[in-house]
Amino acid sequence: MTEQEALAFLAAAGRFGELGLARTERLLDNLGHPEAGLRFYHVAGTNGKGSVTAALAAMLQGTGRRAGRYTSPHLEREHERIALDGREIAPAELVAAAGRVQDACRGMADLPTEFELWTGVALCAFQAAGTTDVAWETGLGGRYDATNVVRPAATVISSIGLDHMDRLGDTLAKIAWEKAGILKAGVPAVVGDLPAEALHVIEAVAGDVRAPIWRLGREVQVLDVAVAAEGTTFRYGDPLGADIAVRFGLIGRHQAKNAALALAALRRVAGARETDAMLAALTGVTWPGRFEIVRREPPLVLDGAHNPEGAQALAATWRDVYPGRRPVVLFGCLADRDPRSVTACLQDAALGWHTVAPPSPRALAAEESAKAVGGTPHPDADHALDAALADAEARQAPLLCFGSLYLIGQLRGLLRRRGLLR
């Protein structure tokens, strides 16, 4: 099997199947349970789960563990989904793991979906690399997500919002119930600053399964947050007696909360003895496409905010980092989004809008986005980026590109080819 054959095998599977864990469990049976012996930190949430997972992986590595990270979707390369000790999985490692998974699928009447296959590949890669601890992000929801076949050391639910309602339900309570499916008996849980309707469900499920819970704003405290282009600083407290000054490499008040959730989860398992190493690791965390400052002056920022809650966090971060500076905006989203609700919080701040369809069969047409924001549609990302850069230069203004992560990944490639991103 070559690298391209491995990627083609993974991509050929369907995106969705019948809800349930049976296919993944059968796959792991056939693989000989590569998850056995690994310590997982399982992360779910509407927004922020990728940043929490990145922070956990950095701290696990910083405290001397053999750390793995599993996230989705990727921005530019499929390999980004799996990291081993801080590095992207190598082609040879991907081929070896995919080959094992392909062999394990032979004879299965109900073949795994694409994400279920990737989950198997990640576990095989972690086993082969001698990984001990894994920052483990759900793909969608939690209860029936393929990642929910492991027994974790700790769980995190970062946030609950109205997203993926076609799969998870049309209320905060229904979505919270799906994400609460990652909670396990006796496994400590850390949950974010959730709406009351969602928190009530999480607390009820935690009580039912007897999962001890720490809640942001109660047991876990985040105080004195300061946001700058260099990162975010805050004070952290928890029931272990901590009163800690933290510097996090990611930018935004919401990122202070994400860092606190990750720190709390790891301290609940490891205790306080390795806190200094955890804090040192947090300072260097990077996560592409999350208020990613590509150019300092004039500012050029990429952000994968693709729902109203994410966009609100983006708008707040923009005000913190660039107070009084109005950007030209390049935006694109998928067809399952309401572009008006996603962009509403930035309407007053934007000097002008450019829109484009993300590179996905589920993309919303640029013309539809343009109607929602009063902007100019473009036929493709290359033209859209050129026009937005020119518009920002003419106005002597910053450029903010946000929306679908598919679009952000495409723009990163275009910016790299223009020499604006390394």
C-alpha positions, 0 to 999 in steps of 0.5 A: 500500500502506498500513501495515496492508496492509504488515503484513497482507502480512507476517503472511499468510505461513507461519511455517515452510517447508522448511529452506534458504536458497533462497527468501531467495536468490531473493528477494534476486536479485529485489530486486537484492541490497540487502545488497550493500555493507552490513557485517554483524555476525551474531549467533546464540545460544540466549540473549543474542543480542538483547542482543549485537545491541543492544550492537553497534548502539549501538556502531556508531552511537556510532562514527559509522557509519550503523547498522542493527539487525535483531532478532526477535521484537518485544515490542509493535509489529512495527516494533521488528524494524528500527532505523535509526540508533537509531530504530524504522523509520517507517511510510512506510519500512516501507511502501516496503520491504514494497512492494518485497518484495511486487513481488519475490515475484510469480512465485515458485513457493515463496513466502518465509515470514514471517521471510524476508519481514521479512529482505527488508524489513529489507535494503531499508530499510537500503539506502534509509536509506544504512545502512553497518553492520548488527547482524544477529540470527538468527531461529532457529538459524543454518545455515538461518536467512534471515539467513545469506545475507550475508557478515558482517564478524564473527560472534558465538555468544552461548550454546548451550542446549537450546531449539527442539529440535524444529527444531534437534536434541535435543543441545547438539552438534546445536544448536551445529552449527546455530548454527555455520552462520553461521561463514564462511571468514576471517571472525573469530568470537567465542563465549561461555562455552559448554558443552564439548560445544557448544564442541567443535563450534563449534571444529571448524566454525571450523577446517573453514571457517578462521574465526579464533576468540576465546573468552570466558574465553580470548582474551576476559576478563571480570573484576571484575563488579559488578551494580546497578539502574543497570547492570553494570560489569566489566573487559575484556581481549582479545588486542589488549592491552585492559585496559578498565573497562566500564559497560554499561546492561543489568543482570546478570552475563550481560550483562557477557558479552554486552557483552564479546562485542559489544565483541570483535567490533567491536574485531576489525573496527575495531581499538582506535582507536575503543574510547573511543567504543564504551565511551561507547555501551555505557553507554546501551544499553537493551533492553526486557524484559531485567531491565527495572526498570519501577518502583524501589520497590516493585520491578517487573521484567519479564524475557523469560527463557523457558528454564532457562538464561535463568531461571538468569541472571534468578535470579542477577541478582535476587539481585545487585540485590535481595539478601534480597528475595522477590518475588511472581511472574507467569509464563507460557510457551509449550506447548513449554516445561517450566514446572517446569524454567524456574521451578525456580531461582526456586521458593525465592525466590518468595513466591507465583505467578500464571500466565497464558497468553501471547498466542500460539496456542502458549501453555501454559494458565494452569492447566498453569503453575499446577500446575507452580508451585503458583500461581493461574491467571488468564483473561487478562493484565489480570486476572493483572496486577491480581491480582499487583500487589494480591498484591505490595502486600498483602505489601509485596513486589516483583513479578517478571513473567517468561516468554514474550516474547509475555507481556512485550510484552503486559504492557508495554502494560498497564503503560503504560495504567496509567501505570506505564511510559512 
